[in-house]
Amino acid sequence: MSDHQTTPNMLNPNSPLHPVTELSGLTGIRFFAIFHIFFFHLAEVYRSKQEPKFAGLLSDMASLPTGLQTFFANGWMSTSFFFLLSGFILAYLYWGKDGELSSTRNSFWLSRASRLYPIHIILAVLTALMMVPNQLMQGANPFNIIAGTLANFALVQAWNPDWVPLLSWPTWTISALVFLYLLMPFLMSQLAKLSRKSSIVLLLCLPVLSLIPTVIYAQYFPSNSEPQQYWQIFISSTPLFWVAHFVAGMLLSRICNISRFNPAFKPTQRWWALGDLAFVGVIALMLTPDIPEPFKYYLRHGLMMPLYLIMIYDLAMGNGLVARLFSVPGMKFIGETGYSVFIWQNMVIVAMFISLMINANAGKHHLLVGSISMVLLAIFSTYVIEKPLSRRLRKKWLKTTTTD
């Protein structure tokens, strides 16, 4: 689990002092899911039409096996896993026995902000300095540029499809996560009123409920129709459409009593697990080429949810070969860097464009060098910048909040 999810005892001295069981399998797979999304963004850049001078930006992707290219191109499938996992982990850490948030709301929100915003704002300013003047010179609407830039700084850009690609497209995910963090204390108090039976029924209904926006989208953009980028971003990135996944993750933790507030919780660590079969099913889907619209949105926004929930349960319980694979030494260390991958990947892609302008043959090495650079940047950013800065801000902010 990440320092991003600070343990409740650091926020509330009255929290029960049960030691936190590390869900190491979930921490490990979290990094690979986020890196899969990074590869998806690289694949999208590779497949998109570029100016002639940038045509070879990721030319080394052409030499990859077809199956691996397909796997990268289907990286959008990992987004739903990320939101499910976020809801599950936060419920595990913060959903107290009484059904309420284990810390004060302000402490919870300040703790989240201390990790999310500082490095994001630094990179957003750098990105804006590089991109905004060029966008204005190309005749972009100044009002939209200014509003979108400010929205990106505040991490609210996911609410307007025009703002998502403006500075750093990948950070729409963090923008949606900010909204879910704001909702979480209220979701906890309302979901806690449900009986276990009602919670199970709701969990079973959530994959269907989550598909409602996609069903509506499919009426306007059926198979073989010409998609429009604005509405593609709208269906993919609107934070409200990810609430069902986040809630499903929360409910899985609650129903299965996988909680740090449950002193009896202990991973069973069986060698066999349905989660392994679910993992194989997910990989098979990720290796399926040319998935058309709108079916890809049906998969992303609901149909894959049951498979992911089974995986998350067995990974949390340490069951199966997949749980052991993602729990090997070093996985926790690399798993903590997932947030940094979201934040830095746009800068890595920008660096590729700059590299190609300097050396026209650089694109032959961009996939390999970019991937290694992304890992090193994420490690450096997490452990040298983000965590120390977050601890200092949290110590200052939470102390001030307590005093007030």
C-alpha positions in Angstrom: 0.0 0.0 0.0 1.2 3.5 -0.7 2.1 6.3 1.6 -0.6 8.0 -0.4 -3.0 6.1 1.8 -1.7 7.2 5.2 -2.7 4.9 8.0 -5.6 6.2 10.2 -3.5 6.2 13.3 -1.4 9.0 11.8 -4.5 11.1 11.4 -6.5 10.2 14.5 -4.9 9.1 17.8 -8.3 7.6 18.9 -8.2 5.0 16.1 -7.9 1.4 17.2 -4.3 0.4 17.2 -4.5 -2.8 15.0 -1.4 -3.3 13.0 -1.9 -2.8 9.3 -1.5 -6.0 7.3 0.3 -5.2 4.1 -1.7 -6.1 1.0 1.5 -6.5 -0.9 -0.1 -8.3 -3.9 -2.4 -5.3 -4.5 0.5 -2.8 -4.2 2.5 -4.7 -6.7 -0.2 -5.1 -9.3 -1.2 -1.5 -8.9 2.1 -0.4 -10.4 1.8 -2.7 -13.4 -1.8 -1.6 -14.0 -0.8 2.0 -14.1 2.2 1.3 -16.3 -0.1 -0.6 -18.6 -2.1 2.7 -18.9 1.2 4.5 -19.7 1.9 2.0 -22.5 -1.6 2.6 -23.8 -0.8 6.4 -24.1 2.4 5.6 -25.9 0.4 3.3 -28.3 -2.1 6.1 -28.9 0.7 8.5 -29.8 2.3 5.9 -32.1 -1.0 5.3 -33.9 -2.0 9.0 -34.2 -1.3 11.1 -37.2 1.7 13.3 -36.6 3.5 16.0 -38.5 6.0 14.5 -40.9 8.9 15.6 -38.7 7.4 13.6 -35.8 6.3 10.5 -37.9 9.1 8.4 -36.3 8.4 9.4 -32.7 7.9 5.8 -31.5 9.2 3.9 -34.5 10.6 1.1 -32.3 7.0 0.0 -31.5 6.7 -1.3 -35.0 9.2 -4.1 -34.2 7.2 -5.4 -31.2 5.3 -8.7 -31.6 1.7 -8.1 -32.7 0.4 -9.6 -29.5 2.4 -7.1 -27.4 1.3 -4.2 -29.6 -2.3 -5.3 -29.0 -1.7 -5.6 -25.2 -0.4 -2.0 -25.1 -3.2 -0.7 -27.3 -5.7 -2.2 -24.8 -4.2 -0.5 -21.8 -7.5 1.5 -21.4 -8.8 -1.7 -19.7 -6.6 -1.1 -16.7 -8.3 2.2 -15.9 -11.4 0.5 -14.4 -9.1 -1.8 -12.3 -7.4 1.3 -10.9 -10.6 2.9 -9.7 -11.9 -0.3 -8.2 -8.5 -0.8 -6.4 -8.5 2.7 -5.1 -11.9 2.3 -3.5 -10.9 -1.0 -2.0 -7.6 0.2 -0.5 -9.1 3.4 1.0 -12.0 1.4 2.5 -9.5 -1.1 4.0 -7.5 1.8 5.6 -10.2 4.3 6.6 -13.6 2.7 6.9 -14.1 2.2 10.6 -16.2 -0.3 12.5 -18.8 2.3 13.1 -19.2 2.9 9.4 -17.6 6.3 9.5 -14.3 7.7 8.3 -11.7 6.8 10.9 -10.2 10.3 10.9 -11.8 13.7 10.5 -12.8 14.7 7.0 -10.4 17.7 7.0 -7.5 15.5 8.0 -8.4 12.9 5.3 -8.6 15.6 2.6 -5.5 17.4 3.7 -3.6 14.2 3.7 -4.7 13.4 0.2 -3.9 16.9 -1.0 -0.4 16.9 0.5 0.5 14.0 -1.9 -1.5 15.0 -4.9 -1.0 18.6 -5.5 2.6 19.8 -4.8 4.4 17.8 -7.5 1.4 18.1 -9.8 1.4 21.9 -9.7 5.2 22.1 -10.3 4.9 19.9 -13.4 1.7 21.6 -14.6 3.4 25.0 -14.5 6.4 23.7 -16.5 4.0 22.1 -19.0 2.0 25.3 -19.3 5.1 27.3 -20.0 6.0 24.9 -22.8 2.6 24.4 -24.4 0.3 27.4 -23.7 2.3 30.0 -25.8 2.3 27.6 -28.8 -1.4 26.9 -28.5 -2.2 30.6 -28.4 0.0 31.2 -31.5 -1.9 28.5 -33.3 -5.1 30.4 -32.7 -6.6 28.5 -29.8 -9.4 30.3 -27.9 -7.6 32.3 -25.1 -10.5 31.9 -22.7 -10.5 28.1 -23.1 -6.8 28.0 -22.7 -6.7 30.1 -19.5 -9.7 28.3 -18.0 -8.4 24.9 -18.9 -4.9 25.7 -17.6 -6.4 26.8 -14.2 -8.6 23.7 -14.2 -5.6 21.5 -14.8 -3.8 23.2 -11.9 -6.7 22.6 -9.6 -7.2 19.0 -10.9 -10.8 19.6 -12.0 -10.2 19.3 -15.7 -11.9 16.0 -16.1 -15.3 17.7 -15.9 -14.8 19.4 -19.3 -13.7 17.3 -22.2 -12.1 20.3 -23.9 -9.8 20.7 -20.9 -8.6 17.1 -20.6 -6.0 17.1 -23.5 -4.9 20.7 -22.9 -1.8 20.2 -20.7 -1.5 16.6 -19.5 -4.1 14.2 -20.8 -3.1 11.3 -18.4 -3.9 13.3 -15.3 -7.6 13.3 -15.9 -7.4 10.1 -13.8 -6.1 12.0 -10.8 -8.7 14.7 -11.4 -11.4 12.0 -11.1 -9.7 10.6 -8.0 -9.9 14.1 -6.4 -13.7 14.0 -6.8 -13.9 10.5 -5.4 -11.8 11.5 -2.4 -14.2 14.4 -1.7 -17.1 12.0 -1.9 -15.6 9.2 0.1 -16.6 10.3 3.7 -20.2 10.8 2.6 -20.3 7.5 0.7 -19.0 5.7 3.8 -21.8 7.0 6.1 -24.5 6.2 3.6 -23.2 2.7 2.6 -22.8 1.8 6.2 -26.6 2.0 6.7 -27.0 -1.0 4.3 -27.4 -4.5 5.7 -24.9 -7.0 4.5 -27.5 -8.5 2.2 -28.3 -5.1 0.7 -24.6 -4.4 0.2 -24.2 -7.6 -1.7 -27.2 -6.8 -3.9 -25.9 -3.3 -4.6 -22.4 -4.8 -5.4 -24.0 -7.2 -7.9 -26.0 -4.3 -9.5 -23.1 -1.9 -9.8 -21.6 -3.4 -13.1 -25.0 -2.8 -14.7 -25.5 0.6 -13.2 -22.1 1.6 -14.3 -23.0 0.8 -17.9 -25.9 3.3 -18.1 -23.8 6.2 -19.6 -22.3 3.8 -22.1 -25.8 2.5 -23.2 -26.8 6.1 -23.8 -23.5 6.9 -25.6 -24.1 3.8 -27.9 -27.5 5.1 -29.0 -25.7 8.2 -30.5 -22.5 6.5 -31.6 -23.4 2.9 -32.5 -21.0 0.4 -34.1 -19.3 1.6 -37.3 -20.3 5.3 -36.7 -17.7 8.0 -36.8 -16.7 8.8 -33.1 -16.2 12.3 -31.9 -13.3 13.1 -29.6 -15.3 15.4 -27.3 -17.8 12.6 -26.6 -15.1 9.9 -26.4 -13.4 12.0 -23.6 -16.8 12.7 -22.0 -17.7 9.0 -21.7 -14.2 8.0 -20.7 -13.1 10.7 -18.2 -16.2 12.2 -16.5 -15.6 11.6 -12.8 -19.2 10.9 -12.0 -19.1 7.8 -14.3 -16.4 6.3 -12.1 -18.3 6.4 -8.8 -19.7 3.0 -9.4 -16.3 1.4 -9.7 -15.0 3.2 -6.6 -18.1 2.2 -4.6 -17.7 -1.4 -5.8 -14.2 -1.5 -4.4 -15.4 -0.1 -1.1 -18.2 -2.6 -0.8 -15.9 -5.5 -1.5 -13.8 -4.5 1.4 -16.8 -4.1 3.7 -18.7 -7.2 2.7 -15.6 -9.5 3.0 -14.6 -7.8 6.2 -11.1 -7.1 4.8 -10.3 -4.1 7.0 -7.5 -2.9 9.2 -10.1 -2.4 11.9 -10.9 -6.2 11.9 -8.3 -7.8 14.3 -9.3 -11.2 13.0 -8.4 -10.3 9.4 -5.6 -12.5 8.1 -4.7 -13.4 4.5 -5.4 -17.1 3.9 -2.7 -17.4 1.3 -4.1 -20.5 -0.5 -2.2 -21.8 -3.5 -5.3 -22.0 -5.7 -7.7 -19.1 -6.4 -10.4 -18.0 -8.7 -8.4 -14.8 -9.0 -5.9 -16.6 -11.1 -8.6 -17.7 -13.6 -10.0 -14.1 -13.6 -6.4 -12.8 -14.3 -6.1 -15.2 -17.3 -9.5 -14.0 -18.5 -8.4 -10.3 -18.3 -5.1 -11.0 -20.1 -7.1 -12.8 -22.8 -9.3 -9.7 -23.3 -6.2 -7.5 -23.3 -4.7 -9.6 -26.1 -7.9 -9.3 -28.2 -7.2 -7.0 -31.3 -9.3 -4.3 -32.8 -12.0 -4.1 -30.2 -14.6 -1.7 -31.7 -16.6 1.1 -30.3 -18.9 1.2 -28.4 -18.1 -2.4 -27.2 -14.8 -1.2 -25.7 -16.7 1.1 -23.4 -19.0 -1.7 -22.3 -15.9 -3.7 -21.3 -14.2 -0.7 -19.6 -17.2 0.6 -17.7 -18.8 -2.6 -16.4 -18.3 -5.9 -18.1 -14.8 -6.4 -16.7 -15.8 -5.3 -13.2 -16.7 -8.8 -11.9 -13.3 -10.2 -13.1 -11.4 -7.4 -11.4 -13.4 -7.8 -8.2 -12.5 -11.5 -8.0 -8.8 -10.6 -8.7 -8.8 -7.9 -6.0 -10.3 -10.2 -3.4 -7.8 -13.0 -3.9 -4.8 -10.6 -4.2 -5.9 -9.1 -0.8 -6.2 -12.5 0.7 -2.8 -13.6 -0.8 -4.5 -16.4 -2.6 -3.1 -18.0 -5.8 -0.1 -17.8 -8.0 -0.8 -14.3 -9.2 -0.9 -13.0 -5.6 2.5 -14.6 -5.0 3.9 -13.2 -8.3 3.0 -9.6 -7.3 4.2 -10.1 -3.7 7.8 -10.9 -4.5 10.5 -8.7 -2.9 10.7 -5.3 -4.5 7.1 -5.1 -5.6 6.1 -2.9 -2.6 9.0 -0.5 -3.4 8.0 -0.2 -7.0 4.3 -0.3 -6.3 4.5 2.9 -4.2 5.4 4.8 -7.3 2.1 4.4 -9.2 0.9 8.0 -8.7 4.2 9.4 -10.0 3.7 7.4 -13.2 0.5 9.3 -13.9 2.1 12.6 -13.1 5.3 12.3 -15.1 4.2 10.4 -18.2 3.2 13.5 -20.1 6.6 15.0 -19.5 8.3 11.8 -20.7 6.2 12.0 -24.0 7.1 15.7 -24.4 10.8 14.8 -23.9 10.4 12.3 -26.8 9.2 15.0 -29.1 12.1 17.3 -28.1 14.5 14.4 -28.6 13.2 13.7 -32.1 13.7 17.4 -33.1 17.4 17.1 -31.9 18.0 13.7 -33.5 15.7 12.4 -36.3 16.7 8.8 -35.5 15.9 8.9 -31.8 12.5 7.4 -32.3 14.2 4.0 -32.8 14.9 3.9 -29.1 12.1 6.0 -27.5 10.0 3.0 -26.3 12.9 1.4 -24.4 14.5 4.6 -23.1 11.1 6.2 -22.3 10.0 3.2 -20.3 13.3 3.0 -18.3 13.2 6.8 -17.8 9.6 6.6 -16.6 10.5 4.0 -13.9 13.5 5.9 -12.7 11.6 9.2 -12.7 8.8 7.6 -10.8 11.1 6.2 -8.2 13.1 9.4 -7.8 9.9 11.5 -7.6 8.2 9.3 -5.1 11.0 8.8 -2.6 13.0 11.9 -3.0 10.4 14.6 -3.7 6.8 13.5 -3.1 7.0 11.5 0.1 9.3 13.8 2.0 7.3 16.8 0.9 4.0 15.2 1.7 5.2 14.2 5.2 6.3 17.8 5.9 3.1 19.3 4.6 1.0 16.8 6.4 2.8 17.4 9.7 2.3 21.1 9.3 -1.3 21.1 8.0 -2.6 18.4 10.4 -1.0 20.0 13.4 -2.6 23.4 12.4 -6.0 21.7 11.9 -5.8 20.0 15.3 -4.8 23.2 17.0 -7.6 25.1 15.3 
